[in-house]
Amino acid sequence: MFYVYVLRSDKTEKFYTGYTSDLQKRLAQHHKMTSPYTKLHGPYELIYYEACMDANDALSREKFLKSGLGKRYIKSRLKRFLALTG
């Protein structure tokens, strides 16, 4: 399985979108702040993820979620959650 995920910075409340074949390991890297980008903006909270059977599908989905339309999709999809937490 391949995973597309969205993290939200506890510090800046900005989103970080990525993809991986090992979600638990990747989240641990973000929490340890060993990832070059996220170590500057962490800590992070996992707020959304999707599972894909194919790496190319996951990469395409990641690219979409990083686009303007994809960001609007995430904000709409998580509207109630974001209202409660932010």
Rosetta blueprint (number, residue, H / E / L):
1 M L
2 F E
3 Y E
4 V E
5 Y E
6 V E
7 L E
8 R E
9 S E
10 D L
11 K L
12 T L
13 E L
14 K L
15 F E
16 Y E
17 T E
18 G E
19 Y E
20 T E
21 S L
22 D L
23 L H
24 Q H
25 K H
26 R H
27 L H
28 A H
29 Q H
30 H H
31 H H
32 K L
33 M L
34 T L
35 S L
36 P L
37 Y L
38 T H
39 K H
40 L H
41 H H
42 G L
43 P L
44 Y E
45 E E
46 L E
47 I E
48 Y E
49 Y E
50 E E
51 A E
52 C E
53 M L
54 D L
55 A H
56 N H
57 D H
58 A H
59 L H
60 S H
61 R H
62 E H
63 K H
64 F H
65 L H
66 K H
67 S L
68 G H
69 L H
70 G H
71 K H
72 R H
73 Y H
74 I H
75 K H
76 S H
77 R H
78 L L
79 K H
80 R H
81 F H
82 L H
83 A H
84 L H
85 T H
86 G L
